[in-house]
């Protein structure tokens, strides 16, 4: 290895329940043969003070936790081969670890979210392996969650990464094995399409058949104007699930639309998602014996959120509010009830250095399926 340098990379949110974000910087090593290896990552740490209402006649609970945020601590290793015949092949492997809550402290929870080969050329990019999903991935790029905490999915005893606006704004794109294609930039227009490992829903004792990958796609358009920049997107997903023993099948489907506008230091994000087979919790599949206690087969749900932020020097302040809602449904595998989840967040991010950001967040959460709570968050993230 002959060269050693610190380079700036563009930030790109790639997510949780965790969701992982790529770092703003990377340590890069180069070889005489033209290979390049780099390491990037981030470590977020938060103190979360929360006050939870009681449910089903039980008293409420207050909690204090030092924990991960929407992103766990993560490190990604990248290796890029020399460009040959117009093709650049690279490998990306990410490992993540979570700061535990009140539960077992030594279980480790080391996971691999990304193990992917990318082939880049004038035609675009083909990705093979495991990585972030496509559907709703633009919606998940909200600023508050990207460096914050969001939904405490485990209530007062939340451990691991948290939920951002999952269930109160968007569906979790998740990290799955996939084969995807991303087009080159065509005057601001780009699209991405892929075959994703199908979800095999939990909570059903019989045979579940998923004989085709889930299809996901997304179309983006970015427009630069004298007043600033505007991005709009739309996407879809489709998957069939067959419960063989019941001779019953259903589909997971979804469409979404959204926009992000930057004018001077002001930013505005609006996103809307409509799904069938994915409930108000924003998670794939149904669960008959846990989670939010709903059976998602055939359930119709929506997710939406709005976020406004303002950047002044090294400081970003903002507010976001979102809801997730599902309609009552009865199917051969159970029933789903009407549920609405709501989350409002005030947030501030301040860069003490280009690599070290301090974060504050106030949350107000209410739900028909989980105890309402308020949370007060302070923390920091180091990106490398």
N, C-alpha and C positions, 0 to 999 in steps of 0.2 A: 504494500500500500504506500503510495507516494504523496497523495494529497489529503489534507485534512482541513475542512472549512465548515463554518456555521452558515447555513443558508435559511432564508425566509421562504416558507411555503404558504400558499393561499389556504385559508381555513375552509374546511368543508365538513359540515355535520354529516356523519355517516351512522347512529344511535344504538339503547337500554333494554328493560325493566330491570333492565338496563339497556341503555343505549350508549354507543361510544362516539366520541368526536375526535377527528384527527387534530393533531397539534398544529400550532402556528409556526413551529420551527423544527428543524431536524439537524442532527449531527450526521455529516455525510463524509464517507471515505471513498476515494477513487483508486483504481488500479491502473497500472501501465497498459493492461490489455483492454481498457475501456469499460470495465465493469464498475458499477457504482453501488455501494451499500450504504444505507442510512437507517437511523433509528429516530423515531419521534414518539411523542406520547404526552400524557397529562396526568396530574394527580390533583383531584378535587377533594377538599375536606370541609365539612359543614358542621356547625353546632345548630341543632334544630330543637327549639322549645315549642311544644305543642299542647293544646288544651282540647280534649276530645269529649263530646257529649256522650251520654249513655244511650244504649239501645235495649229494647225489650225489657224495660223496667230496671236495668242495671244502672249503677251510678257511673258518672263519667270518669275520665282518667287524664292526668297530666303527665307529660313525659319530657325527658331531656336526653338527646342522643348525639353522639359524634359519629358521623356517617358519611357515606358517599352521597352524591347528588344524582341528577338524572344520568350522568355518566359515571361509571366506575373509574378507578385508577386504571390506566391502560398504557401499553407500550407496543409499538408496531415496528417490525423490522421489514425494510424494503430492500430488494436486490434487483438492479436493472442491468440487463445485458447490453452490449454495444448494438447500435442500430445496424441491421443487416438487410439489404435488399428492401429498404423502406419499412421494415418491421422492427419495432422496439418491444421486446418481451421483458416483463418484470414480474416479480413475486412479492406478495404482501401477506405477512402473518402477524396477527394481533392477539395479545393476551391481556386479560382483564382480571382485576381482583377487587373485591368489595370490602368496604369498612363495615363491620358487623354492627348490629343494633344490640338489643338486650339479650339476645339468644347466645348460642354457642359461639365462642370467640376464636376457636382454633380449627374450624371446619375448612378454612382456606378459601373456598369458592373461587378458585382459579379457573377461568374458562377461556376458551379460544373462540372469538367471534369472527375472525377473518382468517382465511387461508385460501388465497386467490392468485391465479395467474391472469395477467392482463397482456393482451396483444394489441399494440397501437400501430396505426398506419394512417394513410390518407383517407382510408375508408371509414375510420372511426375506431372504436375500442370494443374488443370482445373480452369478456371476463368469465373465467372458468374456476369454479370452486365454491367457497363459502364467503358470503359478504352480506352487506345491508340490502334490504328489499327495495323495490321500486315504488310500489303503490303507497301513496301518502308521504313519501320521503321528502318532498318539497314542503309539505305542511309541517313536518316535524322540525323544520329549520327555524322555529321561533326563537327569538333572542333570549327570552326569559329562561326557557328550558335549556338552551344550549350551554349556558354557564351557571345554571341554577339547580333547583330541587323539584318543585312541582308536587304533584299528587303523591301523598304518603300511602301507597297501596296496602301496606301492612298495618295501617292504623298507628296506634301509639307504639307498637313494637316493630315498626318498620326496620328492616335490615336490608343489606345489599343496596343496589341502585334504586332510585325512586322512579316516579312515573311521568314527570313533566305534565303535558296536556293530554296524555293517553286517557281516553274515556271522557275527556272534557274538551275535545278539540280535534283529535285525530285518532286513527287506528295505528297500532304499533306495527311498523314495517318489519321488524325482527331481522335477525341474522340467520340466513338459511343457505344450504347448498343451492347453487343456481348456475345457469348458463345465460348470459345476458349480452346484448349488443347495444352500444351507445353510438349515435351518429356523430359526425363532426359538426362543428358550428356552421350553420348555413345562414349567414347574415342575421344572427340572433336567434334562429330557430334550431332547436335540437330535440331529438326524441330518443327514448330508451325503451327496450322491450326485452322480456326474458321469460324463461321457463324456471319456475321456482319449485323446490321440493314441496309437495302438497302437505297440508296440515292433516294430521290424523287425530280427530277430536277425542279428548279425554272423557271419562265418566260413563262410557258405554261398554257393557260386559260382553257383547256379541262381536261378530266379525265386522271390521270396517275396511272397505275397499276404496282405495284412491289410486286408480290405474292410469292417471294422467297428471303431469305436473300442473301446478297453478300457473296461469298466464297473468303477467303484470306488464303494464306499459304506462308511459308518461310522456307528455309533450310540453316543452318549455319554449317560451319566447321572451327574449330580453330586448327592450327598446331603450336606447339612449336618446335623450332629448335635451333641449336647452335648460329645462327646469330640473332635470335630474335623470333618474333611471326607473323603469318600471319592468317588473317581471310578472308574467302570467303563466299559469300551468293548468293542465288537466290530466287525469289519469284513470286507469281502470284496473280491475282484477277479476279473475274468474277461476273457480275450481269446483269440480263435482265430488260429492261424497256419497258412497253407497253403503248403507247398513244392510248387509247381506241377509242376516237372520230375520230381519223384519220386512224384507223385500221393500225397502223404503230408501229413496235417495233424495238429496237436496243439493243446492248449489251455494257456494260462497261467492257473492258478487259485490262489486263496489265501483263507484265513480266519485271523483273529486274535482273541484275547481278551486283556484286561489290566485292571489296576487300579492306582490310586495312592491311598495313604492318608496323611493328615497328622493326627498327634495331638500337640498341643503343638509342640515343636521337632523331633519325629521324623517322618521320611517313609519310606515303603516303596513301591517300584514292582515289579510282577511282570507280565511279558508273555510270550505264547506265540504263535507263528505257524506255520502249516502250509501249504506250497505244493507245487504240481506245475508243472514247467517252469521253476522258478527254483531254482538250485543252492545249495550251502552258502555260496557267496560273497555271497549276498543281492542279486545284481544280475540284472536282467531279461535274457532271451535266452540263447543259447548261443554259445560261441566255440570254433572248432575249431583255431585257430592262435595262441592267446595267453591272456591272463588267467590263470586257474587251470588251464587245459588240460583243461577238461571240456566235454562237450556236454550242455546242460541239457534238451533235449527229453525229455519224459516223466519226468524225474528227480523223485523225491519227496524233499522236504527239510523240516526244521524249524529254527526259530530260537527261542531263549528267553533271557531274562536276568532277574536280580533285582538290585535296588539298594536299599540302605539309606543314609539320610543324616540328619544331625543339625545343626540350625541353632542357634548360640549367639551372639546379638548379630549382629555383622557377619561372622561366620565360619561356613562350612558345611563339614563333614567327612563323608566317606562312603566306601562300598565298593560296587563292582558286579562281577558275574560273569555271563558269558553264553556260550552255545555255539551254533554252527550246524552242522548235520549233514545229509548226503545219503546216499541208498542207491545202490548200484551199479545201473546200467541200461544196456541195449543197445537201440539204435533204428536205423532205416535211415540216420540221419545221423551215427552214431558211438556212442560209449559213455561212460558216466560211472562213476567208481569211488567206492567208499566214502570219504568225507572227513568229518573232524570238525575244527572250528576252536574254540579256547577262548581267552577273554580275561578276565583279572581286572584291576581297576583300583582303587587307593586314590587318593583325591583330596581336596584342600582348596582352598576358594575364600575369599578374604578381601577385603571391600570397603574399600579405603583411603579412597575417597570414593564417593558414590552412583553416579558414572559410571565409576570406575576400579577394576577388580578384579584382584588378583594371584592366581595359580593355581599349584598344584603337583600332580603326578600321577606315580604309579608304575604301570608296566604289566608284566604277565607274559602273553605270547602264545605259543600252540602251535598247530600245524596240520599236517595230512597233505599240504598242497599248497604251503605256503610255509615258509621257514626260521623256526624258533622264535626268539623274541627277548625281551629285557627292555629296558625303556626308562624313563628318568628325565627328567621334564619340569618346567620352570619357565617361567612366562610371565605375560602380562597382557593385559587387554582393556579398551579404552576404548569406551564406548557414548555415542552422542550423538543 
